[in-house]
Amino acid sequence: MNILQDGEQVMDIAKMGAGIGAGLAAIGAGIGIGRIGGAAAEGTARQPEAAEAIKGTSIVLSALIEGVCLFGVVVTLLIALGVGG
């Protein structure tokens, strides 16, 4: 018997994949925001007069990264809950 023929086992594999996907989305967002913070700190240290512009840009970029992470988590939750399929 092939493992992919049993419907319940397929859903279990889909839920496992959804959990892995949500974790990868969160890890990717953490790495991205960490890199933005490091670059902002370095930029402010090199050019203190541009600190306000750097801070504003880094906040906007962090918000965009968080939005992508939230989208990834929502999609994986929909897969895990079996919505739409």
N, C-alpha and C positions, 0 to 999 in steps of 0.2 A: 504494500500500500504506500503510495506516494504521500509525503507529509502535506503537500499542498492540496490534496483532495478533500481533506477534512475541513469543513468550514470553521469550526471552533479553533482549530490550530492555526488557521490563517489569520483569524482575528487576534489571537494571542501574539502572533508574530508582528502584526500591524501595530498592536499596542506597545510592544517592545520597541519597535522602530520609532513610534511616536515619542516615547520617552527619551530615546537617544537623540531624536531630533530637537526636542525641547531643551535638553541639556547642552547640545552643541550650539543652539541659538543663544542661550544664556552665556556660555563660555565665550563665544565670538563677540558678543556685546561687551562683556567685561574686558576682553583684550583690547577692543577698539576704543573704549572710553579711557582705559589706562594709557593707551598710546597718545590719545588726544591730551590728557592731563599732563603727561610727560613733556610733550611738545610745547604745550602752553607754558609750562613752568620754565622750560629752556628759552622760549622766545621772550618771556617777560624778563628773564635774567640778562639776556643779551640786549634787549631794548626796552627798558623800563617805561619809557614815555608812551609806548604802544600797548600798555597793559590792558587798558579798557577795551580796545578793539580786539585784542587776542582773547580776552575773557568772553566777550560777546559771541565771537565766532566759535569758540570751543563749546559754549553752552548750546548753541544752535546745532552744531555737529553731534554733540552728545544726545540731544533730543531726537535727532534723526536716527541715530543708531539704536536708541531705545525703542523707537517706533518699529523699526525692522525686527528687532528681537521680539517685541510683543506680537507682531504679526506671525512670526515663526512659531511662537508658543501657542497662539490661538489655532493655527492650522494643525499643529500636532495634537492639540486637545480634541479638535473635531475628528481627526482620524482615530484617536484613541476611544472616543465615545461612539464612533460609528455613525456620525451625523452625515446625512446626504448620500448614503450608500446603501 
